[in-house]
Structures are given as C-alpha cells and as structure tokens.
Amino acid sequence: MNGLFKVGELIEVTYQAAKLTTGLTDVTMVIYDETKALDGVNFPDVVLTEIGVTGRYYGSFTPDAEGFWNVMINSATKSSPVPKQFMVTAHNLDSVGDAIAALNNLSAAAVNAEVDTALADYDAPTKAELDATELAIRGADSDTLETLSDQIDNVESPAMLG
C-alpha cells in the first residue's frame, strides 16, 4: 500500500511494463471495489496512457466508499497481471492536516464562541434530578448495616481479560 487515500479523491496508478516496453496500447487497469466486486458500470476498465516514451503507463480512478480497493493491471502482449491494493478512508493525511491548520487559524474569540455554543446546547441535569438518580441507585438512607452487608455480598465480579 502507498498510504491512505480518501473517498471521492482521484487515485493515480502508475505501471511499469516489463523490460520498459514502449508503445503498448493494451495496458488495462481492472478495478475491484471495497467489496472485492468487479463493477464495470461505475468503474469500467481504464486503458493506461504511456508517459512519454518511457515504458511507464498511468491511469486513475476515484473510489466512492471506504475500504480496501484493488486494481489489476493487464497487458495482453506483455507479462503477467500486476495487482495493487489501496486503503481508502474518510480522511487522509492531507485532510487531517488541513483541519488542524484551520483550527490553528481560529481566533480566541471564535474558539470561545464555539465553546459557548456547545455549552448552551448541553442539557445539564439539575441538582434535584441528580439527587433522585443517586437515591434510585443506592436506595433509601434508612438501610441497616445488615441490609448494606447483604447488598455488598450480592455484588458479582464480571469476567475480564487483562
């Protein structure tokens, strides 16, 4: 894999022909989507174009979903098919970097406004609601020592892995 690629962004694939053979017109990229399906409607085979007269060929596709995408480069006149896999995610390094840069460019006033908005949207419980919840969890304050001891004895330890 050559790193992470983002959904909806072009992936350019480069293929080097055996013995740097130039002038090939039958170099084709077959694309398998994230489900490993061959989808000739949404992702038809791509005929690769030679870069100058170098024996290197290129083509591209744009993934529309997250997952592992696979391509197979074929040339009927030269060598065996060559596979390549691409990991496609919702975010790539560039988009994460752009988001961080945008955050770094926010003024203190803008950050404070965002925090104020988030806090205003927070529906905090009242003290009375918290007290009622606590009472429901631990029971009435009139529990005897024997009742509390019985409750502790009934606490089970769940299975765990460490």
ABEGO torsion letter per residue (X at the ends): XAEBBBBGBBBBBBBBBBGGBBGBAABBBBBBBAAGBBBAAABBBBBBBBBEBAGBBBBBBBBABBEBBBBBBBBAABEBBBBBBBBBBABBAAAAAAAAAAAAABBAAAAAAAAAAAAAABBBBBAAAAAAAAAAAAEBAABBAAAAAAAAAABBBBBBBX
